[in-house]
Amino acid sequence: MSRRRGLDPAQRTLTADQAARAIYIDFERRKDQPPALLGVVYAEGRRHVDEERVVLRQDIVEPALEPVAGSVELVDDGSFYRYDTESTSLRHSLRTIVQRAVAQDRLIVSWSCFDRDRVVEYGELDDATLHAFHRRFRNGIATARRWRRRVQPDLVFEWETFGGSNKLSRYLELIEFAVPGRYGTGLVAENIRRVQAGLEKRQTFGQLTPGQQRAWRDVLEHNRYDCVGLRQVVTRAAGELAAVS
């Protein structure tokens, strides 16, 4: 792992073992609003690297969405072996993640530093927990970008206004990780808005319109693909970097 003087710890490249052991996180939210959903993916097992025991967890951290907690259970498509979900506070969800990371010596990885900044902005973490989070946080782009430059040096991504030049979707394409179009980018915020608007009138998931129920499932599915895809990109990148080092 790179430890050059002055390098932001978040930008350090993960080793293959660190990538396999890491806890991967991804927020879903409406623009300029606190996180509504926190997705988490990690491997269990004796050394926390068992690819047959990957856990997907989706914590509903927006109180207005509490009525939909547990209303949809995602079907295992082979990318995880256990699915957990509950309605909880963002602070509690983050503390649980940091505690696991510290106790099991794992890193915490997201795609870019956007999620890290949302933790600081909305997490309401005590100083010790926030310090531990910062020490263990890594930006998945740093490892993926170094891998791309090593294995495909002639491939250059053009800059886009939304997502810059290193959008996760581009790396998912590189590893041939397919995401159905309806779960792609640009749809989550509106789907969350639709569900929240529906709950203001109907109170329970069962009372939502079929379109609003589909909107919530689409939010969960989008988050699932982001979390699982993020882990697959970073673990592959770290593993292949180790092989050519």
N, C-alpha and C positions, 0 to 999 in steps of 0.2 A: 504494500500500500504506500502511495506517495506521501512523503512527509516533508516536502520542501518548505524551507523557512518562509513564513509569511502567508502560506497557503491557507485559505479558509478551510477549516476542518470539513465543512459541508461539501467541499469540492474534491475531497480525496477519493481516489479510485478504490473500489471494493475489491478484495480478494475473492476468489471463488468460494471459499468457505464462509466468508462474511456475507456474501450475497445469498448463499443458500440458507443461512441462519437468520437473515434479517427479517424485520417486521416491516411490511409495506403498507402505507396509508394513502388514502385519497379522499378528499372532501367533495361533496356536492352541495351547491347552494345557489341562491338567486344573486344576481349582481348587487354588490354593495350591501349584502345582508350577511348575518352570521351563518356559519355552516348549518346545514339542515341534516346531513347524513355523513357519517364517517365510516368509510370502508377500510377493513384491515385484513391482510392476508399474511399468514406465516405457516411454517412447517413445524409439526410436532415430532415426536420420536425421541430416542435416547440422546442424540446429539442435536436435535432440533433441525435436522436437514432431510428428514424422510419425505421424499417426493410422493409417497403413497398416503401421506397424512397431512395434506395441506388444508388449513382451516380458513374459511371465509367468514368474516364477521362484519355485520352492518349495524352500526349503532345509530338510532334515530335521536339526534341531539337538538332538534327544534321542538319545543314544547307543543306548538300548534299541530304538529304531525303525530303526536302520541297516539291518537285513535287508530292509526294505520299500522302500528307496531305489531308484528307477527301475523299480519293479514295475508302476506304473500310469502311463500317459502320457495326459494329458487331451487330448481331441479339440478342435481349434479350432472354436469355434462362431461365429467372426467377430469375437470380442472381442480376440484376440491373434494374432500371426503366428508367434511362436516360443515354445516352451515349454522351460524348462531346469529340471533338478532334480538335487540331489545330497545326500549325507549329509556334513555338515561341522559344525564347532563353531559355536556362536552367536557367539563372539568373531570368528572369521574371517568369517562371513557379514556381521556388522555393520561390520567394518572395510572390507570390499569396498564396501558401500553408501556409507559415509562418504567413502571415497576417490573413488568415482565422483561423488558430490555435489560435492566440493571441486574436482576436476579439471574438471568440466563445468559448474560454477556452477549446481547444482540445489538445490532445497529437498527436505526429507524430510517426508512427510506421513503421518499416521495419523488414524484416527477417534477423537477424544478424546486425552487425554494418558496413557491407560492403557498404551499400547505404549511411550511414552517412559519411563515409570516402570519398566517391565520391562527396558528397555535398561540403565537405571542399576542396577537390582537384580541382574541376572543376566549382563550383557554382558561384564564383566571387561575393559573397555576402558581403555587407558592414558589419562592425563590429557589429552593433546593431541587424541586421537581423540574422547574424550567431549566436550571443549569444542567441537570442530568440529560434532559432532552437535547439541548444544544450540543453537548459533548458527543452524543450518539447519533445525531441526525446526519444523513448524507443525501446529497442531491443526486438522484439516479441518472440525470443527464450527463454528469461528469464521466461516469463509467461508460455509458452508452456511446457518448461522443468520441471518447478515446478509442473504443472498439471499432466504431465506424471508420475512423481515420486510419486505423491499422489494417483492417481487413478489406476496406473499399476506399482507398485513398483518393480515387477520382470522383467519388460521389459527393456532390455538393448540394445541400438543401437550400432552396431559396427562402428568403425572409417573408413571413406572412404577418399581417397586422395583428391577428389573433393567434398567439402561440409561438411567434418568433420563427426561427429556422430549425428548431429541434422539437417539433411536436411529437408527442408520444405516438400518434397515429402513423407517422412516417416510419418509426422504428418497428411498430407492429407489422407493417407491411414488409419490412426487411426480413423479419423472422417468419413471415407467412402466417401470422396470427390473425385469423379472420374475425371481424366484428360485423354483425348484421347492420345494415344501413340505418334501421330505426333506432339503434342504440348508439349511433355516432355522436359527434360533437355538435354543439349548438342547439340542442333540444332540451337539455336537463332543466335549465332555469325556468322555461315556460311550463314544463311538466310539473315542477314543484309548485309553481304559482297556481296552476289549474287544480291541483289536489288541495292546496290550502284554501283556495276559494270555495271548493266544494265542501270542505269540512266546516266552513263557517256556517253553512246552511243545513248540512245533513248529519254532522256529528260523528258518524261511524263509517268505516270502510264499506260495509255492506250497503249503506244507503247512497253511496256515491254512484254517479252514472257509470255505465260501462266504459265510456271514454276516459273518465277520471280514474277509474280503477286501472285501465291500461296505462295511463300516464304514470301512475305510481310504480307499476311493474317495470316500465321502461326506465325509470330513474334507477331502480335497483339493478336492473340488467346492465345498464350503462356503467354503473359503478363496479359491478362484478367484472366486466371486461377490462375496465381500466386497472383495477387492482391486480387481477390475475395476469393481465398482459404486461403490466409494469414489472411484476416479479419475473416473468419469463424473459423479458428483454434484458434486465439487469443480470440475472443469473447466467444467461447465455453469454452476454458480453464479458462478464468477469471470468467465466470459465475459459472462453476462447482467448482472452488476453493472457491468462495464466499459461495456456498451452504454447503461445508464441513468444513468451518472454525468455 
